[in-house]
């Protein structure tokens, strides 16, 4: 009997502005996909509406066991550039990171993103609407922030929290 491979989350690089096309294409293939979006004001002069845009332009997350057939099925989807990784192959993203991004993007709070961050304590939010978010704590003046780092693409998402609502993680996250 063949050993089963547990599916993992991976970062998928897409063509510019093809995140929704890739998301739809993979969903039609019954492949689990996550495209985190944030609420922003439309930049169009003739509209003053709020729209949801990808938090990491050009990237989304796909869950797969990456068997050869499934790997090809993913990368042959219209708009896909490649799975993000190194010479050894695609790099998995921890389920905790995906869950944290899902919690962060479920609300309408302001989320900052960027490509660099100051390393700090690994923390988990223990109270409030962001309960369950795991990330790195950083201080900006008197404001506490929890950042979720996506190492495979060198970017992060960050959200403000009260310091009394977070706790330092004692166990190491993978």
Buried (B, 14 or more C-beta within 10 A) or exposed (E): EEEEEEBBBBBBBBEEEBBBBBBBBBEEEEBEBBBBBBBEEEEEEEEEEEEEEBBBEBBBBBBBEBEEEBBEBBBEBEBBBEBBEEEEEBBBBBEBBBBBBBBBBEEEBEBEBEEEBEEBEBBBBBEEBBEEBBBBBBEEEEEBBBBBBBEBBEBBBBBBBEEEBBEEBEEEEE
